[in-house]
């Protein structure tokens, strides 16, 4: 009789437990769903940024007469630079056949006009990097053959080139400034903000002078004035051509 009286209580406990379990499962599902929302938004944003980079980059490539078929990428991991560059830092680099722009750079720039200025500069550098890598490989090959055939030891020590941190000399930077702005201008982008963009790197992220974008792209008043002169030259040439 006592056992019979316990049946309703037991049944009630089972129902409560089932409801609690179901509620817990739903809570877990909802929690997972909520966590998945930011992740999916982030992935979508990254896809959109890569599409922007590719679109602008390919448009510039068409106007760069000596450019090869480079590929353009959003850097989302340190692995993209061999573990050197933080993808959330404001940076961009090339290894001679690929051009990378970090997530941080995509947040820093204001529009596709500024992106075109960055990519145009990097395309010019990519040509230089490619030539330097080829020359180094030729030297290494000749030295290897010489050592293997007649036992002549290597004369020149050619350390590996690290394109992600490669620095260019003054002349190379001026050349890339000119070519990059020229291609961006011909592609229809507004390059008037180019000098101010470089200046913004210097004023807003001064730390990049020692270990970031400006460490391989030194900024100076001379460079600012040179870029302004390039822009005047390009716009005046365009005006003269349209007036003829």
Residue pairs with C-beta under 8 A, 6 or more apart in sequence:
46 74
46 76
46 103
49 74
49 103
49 106
50 72
50 73
50 74
52 106
52 112
52 115
53 72
53 73
53 74
53 101
53 106
53 115
53 119
54 72
56 112
56 115
56 116
56 119
56 189
57 70
57 72
57 99
57 119
57 123
58 72
59 116
59 187
60 116
60 119
60 120
60 123
60 183
60 184
60 187
61 67
61 69
61 70
61 123
62 187
63 183
63 186
63 187
64 120
64 123
64 124
64 179
64 183
66 127
67 123
67 126
67 127
68 97
68 126
68 127
68 130
70 94
70 97
70 98
70 99
70 123
70 126
71 97
71 98
71 99
72 98
72 99
72 101
72 119
73 80
73 98
73 99
73 100
73 101
74 100
74 101
74 102
74 103
74 106
75 81
75 85
75 87
75 91
75 100
75 101
75 102
75 103
76 87
76 103
77 87
78 84
78 85
78 86
78 87
80 87
80 100
81 93
81 100
81 164
82 162
82 164
84 162
84 164
84 165
85 91
85 93
85 102
85 164
85 165
86 102
86 104
87 102
87 103
87 104
88 102
88 103
88 104
89 102
89 104
89 208
89 212
89 213
90 102
90 104
90 105
90 107
90 108
90 201
90 205
90 208
90 212
90 213
91 102
91 104
91 105
91 208
91 212
91 213
92 99
92 100
92 101
92 102
92 105
92 118
92 119
92 122
92 213
93 99
93 100
93 122
93 163
93 164
93 165
93 166
93 216
94 100
94 122
94 123
94 125
94 126
94 129
94 163
95 129
95 163
95 164
96 126
96 129
96 130
96 132
96 133
96 163
97 126
97 130
99 119
99 122
99 123
99 126
100 164
101 115
101 118
101 119
101 122
105 118
105 213
106 115
108 200
108 204
108 205
109 115
109 118
109 197
112 189
113 184
113 189
113 190
113 191
113 193
114 193
114 194
114 197
116 184
116 187
116 189
116 191
117 180
117 181
117 184
117 189
117 191
117 193
117 194
117 197
118 180
118 197
119 180
119 184
120 179
120 180
120 181
120 182
120 183
120 184
121 176
121 177
121 179
121 180
121 217
122 180
123 179
123 180
123 183
124 175
124 176
124 179
124 180
125 168
125 172
125 176
128 168
128 172
128 176
129 161
129 163
129 166
132 161
132 166
133 161
133 163
136 158
136 161
139 156
139 158
140 158
143 152
143 154
143 155
143 156
146 152
147 153
147 154
165 215
165 216
166 216
167 215
167 216
168 176
168 216
173 217
173 218
173 223
174 223
174 226
177 223
177 226
177 227
177 230
178 230
181 191
181 194
181 227
181 230
181 231
181 234
182 230
182 234
184 191
184 194
185 191
185 231
185 234
185 235
185 238
191 231
191 234
192 231
194 227
194 231
195 224
195 227
195 228
195 231
198 217
198 219
198 223
198 224
198 227
199 219
199 224
201 208
201 213
201 214
201 217
201 219
202 209
202 214
202 219
205 212
205 213
205 214
208 214
208 215
209 215
209 218
209 219
